[in-house]
């Protein structure tokens, strides 16, 4: 089967990781797979893909609104696709690439369109809301990575969908030859208690709640460090980041992009993909107090790496994870409870070891080959 997967970016965001990993797993199962992505300013994928890729170049435009950027990017991707024959399955990972495919359908240039809906955003912009709605309602079939979002699609958009969970390369993250001491040496953390977050500083990641929780944690652990990795996104969260920095100043927390003994919060930015297992292994706790998630792939990666995890008690997390067995959970937005959960892991070594064992067992149940097999069955039905 000729399968074309499309994603809006080459950066290590959840949908991009899903597209790349799924494409590789489908190719291993014998399919003819192409992976298409927009390449902003010539950037390649965050790691070397194991399948044929087509990068459609797009330039940044200063002072461009988010709405104008999304529409321009979708038009650019559609223009790149016009010179190709339709695939048996055109699989979109986001509303931007779905918009490109839907525009080609009006020209009879697109095959069967499948869309993975990782989660639904609440846009204030009518333009973005319409783009998201069309990408859900007008495609041939939808895939959700959790039952929660499948139910939301049925309630909100009156459409059905197939639930197919994410996978993970657990063996890569387990890295048995990588000790915690070696991992810590790589990042220069020494013996400081380290709370880690992946995903940058943005509203959906609960970054302000996490900062408040960390400040509370430091009252009894003044040498504690919060390390924040990642943060590539199409959206402009400048106002939120400004508020976050204001929180840091008010809480007396010193933020820096360069790690020193005086740094309380290390904003690390993008981390090379091959360093991610070491990053998880080096941390004492990985905190994910998100207000909205599609699945929680980063949590699985941390678990596979042997890092205890604290999550917000979102319904999607309860689908895949079990509190006190493979993680701890705290109510969404409750910085006091987030701090208490992180403190428990730091103070109770037996608890940490139990969560690590449980987390590794949970991670072992999710593989990209299983995910690809379920997609394969759906593709055959749709095509």
N, C-alpha and C positions, 0 to 999 in steps of 0.2 A: 504494500500500500504506500502511495506517495503522500507523505504527511508534511505539512508546513506549519511550524510553530512560530508565533510572532510575539514580540515583547517590545515595550516602549524604550528600553534602555539596555545598556551593557553593565550597569553598576550592580553591586551585590545586594539588591533588594529582594524581598521574598518571591515576587512573581518572576523575576529574572532568574533566580536560583532554580525555581520550579521549572521554568521553560528549558533551561540548559540541561538540568539533570534528567528531566523526562525525555528530552530529545535524544540524549545519549543512551538511555535505557531502551527506548524504542528502536534505535538503530541496532543495538545488540540483539534485539529480537528479530532482526532481519528486514526491517522496513527501510524504505527510501525516505530519509528525513532531512529537511532543511530547517535551519534556525535563522530567522530574520530579526533584526533589531535596528533601532535608530542609533546612530553613532554620533554623539554630540562632540563637536570639535575634533573628530578623528579618533575618539577613544575606542579601544578594543574591549572585549569581554574581560571581566575581572579575573578570569582564569582561562587557560587555553581550552577551547571547546574540542570535544571528541567527535563532532559531526560537521557536516558542511554548513558554513555560515555565510550569510549575506548581510553586510552592514550598510545601511542607507545613511549617508552623511547628512547632518543637519547642524546649522550654526546657531549659536546663542545670539539673541538680540537684546541689547541693553534696554532696560525700562519697559520691557514687554509685559503685558498683563498675563496672568495665568491662563485666562480664557483664550486669549490670542495665541499663546504658546501651544496649548493643547490642540487647537484647531489647525494651526500651521504644521505642527509635527505630524498630525494625522494625515493631512494633505500630502506632506512630503513622503510619508511611508506609502501611501496609495500610489503616488507617482512612480516610486521605485518598483512597485509590484506590477504596474501596467505592462511592462515588457516581458512578463513571464506567463506561462500557461497555468491555469488553475490546478491546484493539487486535489487529490481525493478528499483530503481533510484539511481545512484551514483553521488552525487552532489559535485563538487569541487569548492572551493572558491578562488583558486589561482593556478598559473602555477606549483608550486611544487607538490601539491596533485593531480593535473591533470596528471602530468608526471607519478606519481605512478599508477594511474588508467589506463593510456594508456599502461604502461608496462604490466599490468595484462591482458589487452584485448588481447595481443598477445598470451596469454596462455589460452584464453577463460574463464577467471576468473572474468570478470567485466560485470555488467549489462549496461543499458543505461546510458551514461555519459553526465551530464549537467554541464556547467561551468559558474559561475558568473564572469563576467569581470568588476571589479570595475573601473579600468582605465588601459590604456596601458602605460607601461614604455618605455623610449628610452634608451636601453642598448648599451653600447659601446662594451660589451663582445659578441662575436659571439655565445658562448655557452649559455648564458642567453637569448639572442635574439631568438635562435632556440628553446629553452625550452618554451618561451612565445608564439612563433608562433604556435608550435605544440599544445599547450594547448588551442588555439583558433580555429585552423583550423580542428583538427582531432577529436574533441569531437562531440557528436550527436546533441547537441543544446547549444546555448549560451544565457545567460541572462545579460542584462546591467541595471544598476540602473539609467541611464539617456539616453535621446535621443541622446545627443551629442556623447557619446561613441558608441552607436549603429551605428550612421552614420560613425564614424571613423572606426569601424570594417568592414563596408561595403566597404568603400573607400580603406582602407589599406590592408585588407585581403580577400575581395570579399566574405564575409560570412554574413548571416542574423542573427538576434538576436531578442529576445523579451525584451521589456523594462518593468521592474517591479521596482518601487521605493522602497527605504528603508521604514521601519516603526520605530516607537518609542513608548515607554511606557511613554506617556506624563504625566499621573497621578503621576508616581513615581518621575519625575523631578519637577513637580509643587509643591509638598511637602508643602501644605498650612499652616502646623503648624510650618514651619521653617522660622523665620524672618531673615531679612538681618543682624540685630544686632547679633543674635545668630550665624549665619554662619560666620560672621567676627571674632567673639570671638574665634571660633574653630581654625581659621588659624592665629590668632594674628596680623591681619592687622590694627587694630585700625581704625582711621579715614583717613588713607592715601588713595589717589585716586589709584585704582588698575586696571591695564590693564592685562588681562589674555590671555594666549595662551595654547592650548592643542595639544600635538603631539611631544613634544621634540624639539631638535635643528637639523634640517635637511633641505636639499635644497628644497624639494617639499613643505615644510611648509612656505617657504619665511622667514626663521628665521633671516637672515641678514637684510632684508628689514624692518622687524618688530623692530629689535634692533635700526636701524637708525631712525625709526619713533618715537620710545620711547625716544631716546635721544633728538629729536626735541621737543617732548612734555614736557620734563623736564625743558626746558629753561624757561617756564612760570609756571611750577608746580614742583618745586625742590623736593617735598616730594613724588612724584608719584612712584609707585612700579610696576614692570613688573614681574608677576608670570608665570612661564613656567612649565606645568605639562606634564607627560607622556614621551614617547620617546623610547619604546621597538621596536626594529627592527632587521631583519636578516642582514641588510647591514652595511657596515663599513663607517661611515661618519666622520672619524677622521680628515681628512684634512679640511672638511667644518667646523667642530666644532672648530678646531684650528684657522681658519680664523675668525670665529664668535667671539672667545675670543680676537683675535687681534683687531677686530672692537671695542669691549667693552673697551679695554685699550685705544685705540685711541680717543674714544668718551668720555672718563672719566666716564664710567659707572661701578660701583662696582658690581661684580657678586659673589654670594655665594650660597651654598647649605644649609646654615643655616641662618634663618631670624634674622636680627638685625636692629636697627635703621639706621645703616650705609649701609644696603643692598639696592641697587637699582634694581637689578635683582635677583629674588629668583628662582633658578633652583630646582624645587620640586621633580622631578623624578616621579615614579609611585605613583598614588593616589588610595587608596582602592575604589572599585566600589561603596560601600555604601556612600562614602563621596562626590561623584561627584555632586549630586544635591546641596549640601552645597557649594561646590567650585564655581559653577556657580552663585548661589544666592549671594555669598559674593563679587563677582567682580563687578566693575562699568561698564566695557566693556570687551567683549570677542572678540579678534582680530584673524582673520583667513586669512592672506594675502597670501594664497597658490598660487603656480605657476601651480599646477595640482591637481585635486580632482576627485573622482568618483561621489560623491553625495553631501556630506556636512553633515553627520550625527551629528557631534559634534555641528554644528551650530543649528540644530534642538533641540538638547539636551539643549543648552544654552537658546534658545528661550522658550522652555517649562519651564525652571527654572526661567524665568523672568529676564534674563540678556540681555541687548542690544548688538547687534552684528555688527561688521564691517568685511566685506568680500572683497576679490579681485573680480574684475568683470569678472570672468570666465563664459563661456557659461553655464556650468552645474549649477552654482548658479542662473543664470537668469531663468533657468527652474523651480526652486522651490521657489525662494525668490524674493521679490519686493522691490527695493530701495525706501527709504523714507516711506515705509509702515511697513515692518517687519525687516529691516536692513538698513545699509548704505554700499555703495560700493566704492572702490577706484581702479584705474588702477593697474594691476599687476606690481610689482616692483617699484611703485611710493611711496617712503617713506614719501615724503612731504604730499601727498594727504591722505595717511593712517593716519598720525599724525593729519591732519586737521579734518578727520572724527571722530577720537577718541575724539579730543578736543571739537567738537560740542556736543557730547553726554555728556561729563563732564560739559559743560557750559550751556546747554539748558535742564533743567529738563523736560519741556513739551515734547520735542523731545524724550527724554529717555522713558517717560511714554507711548508715542504713539507707539514707536518701541516695547516696551514690550507687549502692548496689541495686536499689529499686529503679533508679533512673536508667542505668545501663540495661536492665532487663526490659524496661519499657521501650527504649530506643531500638533494641534488637528486633522488636516486632514490626518495625516499619522499614521496608526496603523499596528502592526505586524500581526494582524488577517487578515486585507485586503491584506497585502503582501503575507501571507501564502495561502490565497484563490486563488490568482493569480498564485502562484507556483503550487498549487494543480491541477489547470486546465491544466497548461503546462505539468506537470508530466504525467497526464492521456493521453495527446496527444502523448507525446514522447514515453511512455512505450507501 
